[in-house]
Amino acid sequence: AQSVAQPEDQVNVAEGNPLTVKCTYSVSGNPYLFWYVQYPNRGLQFLLKYITGDNLVKGSYGFEAEFNKSQTSFHLKKPSALVSDSALYFCAVKGHDMRFGAGTRLTVKP
Amino acid sequence: ETGVTQTPRHLVMGMTNKKSLKCEQHLGHNAMYWYKQSAKKPLELMFVYSLEERVENNSVPSRFSPECPNSSHLFLHLHTLQPEDSALYLCASSPLWGTGTGELFFGEGSRLTVL
């Protein structure tokens, strides 16, 4: 079965610092991995995805993610965090359906 | 605009009420989904419809009844719910179900409170 895990419930960073939100996956076959963001009282918005090819994937709002096959990880990163990046972030894996992790709440402090 | 519209955005109901959640997508997609989002839990996939046929029902209690009258509309009928059913219910769509690598497009959710 396909699954993802987000080991951190909460990540706090200072504005301007780099941020990382962690995700590990467990799949049979080639992984199709996604990141979504959810702002308060909103639905989930797609950020980026890894299907094949370059291990560094670039997405919306300056976010990027690094696919690491040997570590079965797909961490979300941004070089310089903004206060407006504060939100709930979900990692997901697609088999027949999209399966999500429990989410990581990112708080960026001024 | 996400292209997926959910109504109502907020709903409060008693345990003996019957209500429905509505989802409409304007993206020409063939698959539609209901997810349940509870605090500090992974999103739970409830139902999947592909080309208006139900293709997944993930052990959801019968007090939740989905309906997909056409490829643009999806309903979730609610009756005799329990307080633990209080959650954010998210509708999503995608071009295809099963195969394909496309992302899901989500509505903004219906916040349900069961008293």
Interface residues (C-beta under 8 A of the other chain):
Chain A: D9 Y32 F34 Y36 N41 R42 G43 L44 Q45 F46 K49 I51 F90 K94 H96 D97 M98 R99 F100 G101 A102 G103
Chain B: T2 V4 Q6 Y33 K40 K41 P42 L43 L45 V48 E56 L90 A92 S94 W97 G98 T101 E103 L104 F105 F106 G107 E108 G109 R111
